[in-house]
Amino acid sequence: MACRIWLVGDDPQFAELLEGWLAPAGISCMRLGTVEAGVRLASGSLPVDRVIVDACSRGGSLDLLTPFKEAGVPVTLLVEAEDLLAVETGLHAGVSGLLVKPFDERALRAALALQPGGASVPAGGCFPFRTLEDVTGLSQLVAGLCPESEMVQIALSELMLNAVEHGNLGLGFVRKGELMSCGAWRNEVEHLLNLPENLERFAYLRVECRPREVRFLIRDQGDGFDPSPYLNLNPARSVEPHGRGIAIARMLAFPDLVFLDGGRCVEGVVRRHVSMEVAA
């Protein structure tokens, strides 16, 4: 993790909170207002390893993203839950990580651990996620980048939920069925999420905004699985209360769904209308 970070934004109290989270890890932070950061950026002197930019700041915080990228400084962008413009601007600028407010100290560390892509990597960035609430909020936000966003949101949430419960938490198909049959599924997931060994266990959603498509890639930290039995609706499992999420995701938004790395990673693509393309 970087040891020198600029906290760029116009909310000194929030920057102080972030500094308090990072200081115990030996990370040196400097709090800068948006205007001051722009002046330092223009000077060409950037004695810093990474920048955290608060998109909720007044002024032109988003205008700093591309210059930071061109200067070779990785950026973690903080956005509000409904600020789709900030998300799209950040993705186009190639920020390395994005966090949706509110977030906790663990999520911040996970975002800062993300490695920046090179110049040849398509415009995009990664969101760490861990909880059921993360799945709901994040899928709703990024689905707004796509046509038929409601369908994309449902499809994304199914795949992201799989990454949390089956991937990171290791909740198997049979066990989930048992929990759902007695109404205990959510309580058990929350219990597993709060176990010490799972508190730092994040999944990652990478979103790439390409000229004619939005590409989503979801990766978990599980042991992987064979997705082939779940790609299509199976009449033999029609009486089961679960097990249809992948097939639903394919039908609603991702017909060409691809699983990679032994099932730990899944990639889906949504075609965009020309009018929705991100301006260069």
Buried (B, 14 or more C-beta within 10 A) or exposed (E): EBEBBBBBBBBEEBBEBBBEBBEEEEBEBBBBBBBBBBEBBEEEEBEBBBBBBBBBBEBEBBEBBBBBBEEEBBBBBBBBEEBBEBBBBBBBBBBBBBBBEEBEBBBBBBBBEBEBBEEEEEBBBBBBBBBBEBBBBBBBBBBBBBBEBEBBBBBBBBBBBBBBBBBBBEBEBEBBBEBBEEEEBEEBBEEBBEEEEBEEBBBBBBBBBBEEBBBBBBBBBBEBBEBEEBEEBEEEBEEBEBBBBBBBBBBBBBEEBEBEEEBBBBBBBBEBEEEBEBEE
